[in-house]
């Protein structure tokens, strides 16, 4: 592994805000700096020309000036890297760029952030844990004490051999144990279904089959709930939630060319002149043709709750992909993002309707979601050259009395993150 220092990781604005936040809990913090560090795993050492090319590719911002790389009394070095065993979105993109530039001996490149924290006195273990909580996202990152330890990023383990879950001998309890041990999050009805089906097959399920079922059956898009039959006050409803949504199109199909059948919907556009080279003459010319409009909206709620910036970012990225994959190919043009979250609890600006009810420890706060999520969505749009032009933002969190007469809290601790957009598509 090679470590190469890069640009400043935080803007002056973000650095100032982080320092202010740190001082509220750790008054001894005097200053901080943050610098990107690139970790390169390659099959062979670089020759001089390749090393120079690598350095130039990794110079994408100003480097910090006058900062010592050595640890000294009253200062701490904290290195934040992606969780081992994962490949960050930045890594995937950067590795592809290096390969396209001819640096094919690079197996993978990852990026970490090196924080240098100057304090009035040495921090004890408790203070260090508190410091780390400000510097990283514990769901997607870890904190190390030194650069050499980052080699863990490229550790590889031998694949675990396939195993069977012995339901024939141990019964349903074996499935229940596997559900917990493997983190499958299967409901009781789903466990009953699997037990019955494999009982009919007279064989044990493998761990691979159970994991595939859990992923294919997950509620990432709520298809299972929205396609389910349901009743109100004991009366069976004749339409599922999805059928109710689609019913609008059934009642008013005029002007709709495609809905619920492709990656995005398409409506009638207008005729115009497109400027592109004619296939036969290879000369640019104006070509009159229909310019139809496509549109798409989807949600990316759970990922945004866990990691707001990449969650909203990849939500927008998936929507851009779907627009571009509509028909024989379409052109995404403009994006939107929307957020519904619980109360923000702005520091030093409490609101009379806000009553803090707590939140699950594994998700981000509403304030963090709104500080990072919109930027993530806009960033991915910008990287594809698509402006993120509009959206919405709502907060709701309230203590109410439910139908059983018991108090409960309703809100958006798990946020709604909507990614959408519009574009154009040609007729086939």
N, C-alpha and C positions, 0 to 999 in steps of 0.2 A: 504493500500500500504506500502511495505517495500522498503527502499533504501539501497543498498549495494555498497560500493565503490570497484572499481576494479583496473585494470592495467592502466599503462600510455597509453594515447590514441594516442600520437604522437611520432614517432621516433625522435631522435636528429636532423636528417636531415630535417624532415618536420617541426619540431618546430623552427629550425633556419630560414628556408625559410619563415614561417608564420610571425615570429618576424620581419624579414627584410621588408616584405610587409607592415606590420602594421606601421612600423616607417616611411615609405614614406608618409603616410597620417596622422599619429598621432605620431609626434616625441616625445611626452611625455611618450610613452610606454617604460618601462625599461626591463621588463621580462614577461614571461608567462609560464604557465604549463597547461597541459590538462590531465584529468583523466576520465576513464569510470565510470559511475554510473549506476547500474542495478536497475530497478524498478520492484518489484514483486507483482503481484496481485494474492492472493490465498484465498481459501475458509476457511482455518483454519491455525492457527499458527503452526510453525514447532516445533517438539520436538527436543531435543538436537542433536540426531543422524542425523536427517534430516537437521537441520541447518548446521551441520558440513559438510554434503555431498554437500549441496548447495554452501557453501563457497569454497570447494575444486573444484567444477565444474566451478566456476567463477574465479578461479585463473589461467588465461591463459596468463599471462605476468607479468613483473616486476611492482611493485607498486612504485609510486613516493616517494622519501625519503625526509624527513624534510620539508614537505609542510603543512602549517597550513590550516585547513578547515574553519577558521573563517575569516570574512570580516574585514578589517582594513582600516584606512585612507590611501588614495593613491592607493587603489587597488579596483578591480571590480570582481565580480563573475557573469559569464554568463553560463547558462545551455542550451545546445542545445539538443533538443529532436525531434523525428519524429512528423510530423503534427498530431494533434489529429484527430481521426476518421480514421486513416490509421494504418495498421499493417506492420512494416518494415520486409524486408527479414530476417534480423538477428533475429527478434522476432520469426518468424515462425520456423526457424531452432532450435533456443535455446529452445523454448517451447517444441518441439518434443523431444529434447535430455533429458530434465528434466523429461518428462513423461516416456520415455524409461528407465530412471534410477530409476523409482519408485516414483518420486515426483509428484504424480497425483493430489495433492491438489492445485498445481499451475495452475491458470486459464490462465495466460499469463505473460511473462517476456519481458520487453523492455529495451533498452539501450540508455543512453544519454551521452553527453560529458560535463564535468564540466571544464570550463576555469577559471583560476585565473590570472588576468591581473594586474601587478604592474605598476603604473604610477607615474610620478613626481608630478602630481596634480590631483585633482578630475576631472572626465570627465563630461561635461555638456550633455544635452539631444541630441544635434546634434552630438557630438563626440561619444556618446554611439550608436546611430544609425549607424554611420560610422564603428565603431568597430564591431557591429553585422554583417555587410555585409561581413566582412572578415571571420567570424567564422562559417557561416551556409549557406546552400543552401535554398534560400527562397521558392523554389518550393516544397521541400519535408520536410523541417524542420522549427521549430520556435525556438525563444530564450526566455528563462524565466529568472527572477531575482533571484529565489531561488528554492531549491530542493522541498519544500512542494508543489509548484504549479504544479509539474509534475503529481500529481494525476489526472489531466485532461486527461492523456493518457487513463485512464480506465473508463472514463465517458461513459455512454450509454444512448441513447435516445429511446423513444418509436417509433416504426416504423410509418411513416406517412401513413395515410389511402389512399387507391387508389382514384385517382381523374380522372374525364373525361374532355377532352378538347371539348368544345361545338361548334363544327363546324356546326351542324345543324341549330343553331340559329344565330351564329356570323360569319359563313362563313370562308373563308380561313384566314382571319386576326387572328382568334383564333390559328391556326397552326403557323402562323408567330410569334405571341407572345410567344407561348410555345417553339418554336425553340430557341428563345433568352433566355427565363427564365430558361430553362432546359439545355442550352448549348449543344444542339443536333448537331449543325454544319451541318444542312441539306441544300443542294443546292435547288435552286428554282425548278428544275425539280423533285426533290425528294418530295418536299412539294406538288407540283401539283399531283404527283402520289398518295401520301397518301390521299389527299383531294378527288381525283376521286374514289379511291378504297373504302374508307369508305362511300362516297356518294352512291356508288352502294349497299353497305351493309345496308344503311339507319340507321347508328348508329354512335355515337361519339367514337373516339379512347380514350383509357385510357393512363395515363402517363406511365404506365408499358409497354404498347405496343409500344409507341413512343420511349422510351428508348431502348427497345430491337431492334427495327428497326434501330435506329441510330448506335448501337454497331455492329449488324450483317452487316450493310451496310457501315461501316467505311472503310477508305482506309489505314488501317494499313499495308496491304501487296500489295496494288495497284492492286488487282485482278480486280476491276471494270474497271479501266482505261486500263489495259493490255488486258482485254477480250472484250473491246468495239470495235465497228466498227469505222473506221476513213478514212479520205481521205487526199490526198496531191494535192494542187492546184485544188481542185474541183473534182478530180478523186477518186472514191471509191476504196479502197484497198481490195484485195480478202482475205488477212490474217490479223487477229488481231496481236497485238504485241506478245501475248502468242503463237499464232500459228506460228509466225516467229521463236520464240525461239525453239519450239518443232520440227520445220521443220528440224533442224540439225539431230535429232535422226531419223526422217522418212527417210532422205536421206542416213544416215549411221548407220543402226541399228546393224551391226555386233558387237558381243562381249557384247552387252547390255542385261542384264537379266531383268531389271526393270527400267522404267523411267516415271516420272510424274504420277505414280499410287500409290505410298506408301510414307512413311515419308522421305525416302532417295532413291537415285538411286543405283543400283547394277550392276556391270560389272563382266565379267568372271575373276576369279583369277587363281590360280594354285593349284595343288595337293601338300599336305604336310602332315606331321605327327603331330597330336595334342596330347598333354599329359594330360589326364584326366582319372578319374576312370570309368571303365566299369560298366554300370548299373547292370549287372547280378552278377559279381564277387566282385564288390566294390573295385577292385584293380586298382591302377594307371597303365596305359599302353599307348603305342603310338598307335594312331588310324589314319590310312591314310584316308584322305577325302579332298574334294574340299574346298579351302579357298577363297571364293569370296570377292570382294572389294566393299564396299559401300562408298558413298560420299554425302555430303549435303552442300549447301550454302544458307544462308538467310540474310536478312537485318534487322536491328533494329535501324532505323534512328531517328525517333522522340523521343523515350525514351532517346537515347544517347544525343540528343540536349538539353533535359531538365535537365537530371542528368547523366553526362558522365560515372561515375564509375558504378552505378547500371544498367544504360541503356545498356552499353556494356557487363556487367557481365551477365545479364539475357538474352541478345541476345545469348551469348555462351551457357548458360544453356539450352535454348530452343532447340538449335541445337543438343546438346548432348542428350537431351531427344528424339528428333526425330530419331537420329541414333539408339539409344537403342530400340526404338519401331518399327523398321523396320522388316517386316516379323513376325516371331515368336520370335524375339529378336536378337539383334546384339551387337557387342562389339565396342564402340567408341575407337579409338586408338590415333589420333593426331589431333590437332586443328589449325585453322588459324583465324586471325582477320585482317580486312582491314579498312582504314579510308580515306575518301575524305573530306577535310575541306577548308574553306576560308583561306586567308593569316593569318599567325600566329602573326605578329606584336610583335616579341620578344622584351622584354624590353632591352634597351641599345644596340640593334642590328638591327636597321632599315635597310630594303632592298630597293634598288632603284626602284623596280617595285611595291612597296606597297603604296597604296593610301587609307587612311582610309575612308570608306563609312558608318560607323556605323553598328549597328546590332539590331535586336529586343530585347527588354529588358527581355523577358521571356525565352531566351535560353542562353546556356553557350557560352563563346568565343571559337574560334578555338583553341587557346592555351590551355585553360582549358580542352577542349575535348581531345587534344593530350597528356596532362599530366596525365589525369585520366582515359580516356577510355581504352587505351591499358592495363593498370594495372588491370582494372576491368575485362576485357576479360581473361587475363592471370590468375587472381585470381580464377575465377570460374572454369576454366580448371584445375588448380592445385588442387582445392578442390575435384574434381572427379578423380584425379590421371591421368589426360590426359595432356600431354605437349602441349603448344601452340607454334608450331614450326615455323610458317611462317606467312606472310601477306603482306600488302602493305600500303603505306602512300603517299598521294598526296595533294597538295594545289593548289587552283585555285580561283582567284577573279579578275575580270577585268571589266572596264567600256568600253562598246561597243556601236555602233550605230545599232539600230534594223531596221527591214525592213520598218518601218514607218518613218525612218530618225530621230528618237528620241534617246537620250542617255539613256542607262539603264545599270545596274550593274548585272553581272552574276557571280555566285560563289556557294559555298557550306556552306552558313550560317546554313542551315539545313544540317547536315553532311550525308554522306553515311557511315554507319557502317555495315560491312560485317562480319558475323560469319559463319564459315564453319569447315569442318573436314572430315576425312576419318576413316574407320574402317573395320572390317571383319564380315562376316555373314556365317553361315553354311547352307547347303542345307536342306530343310525340309524333 
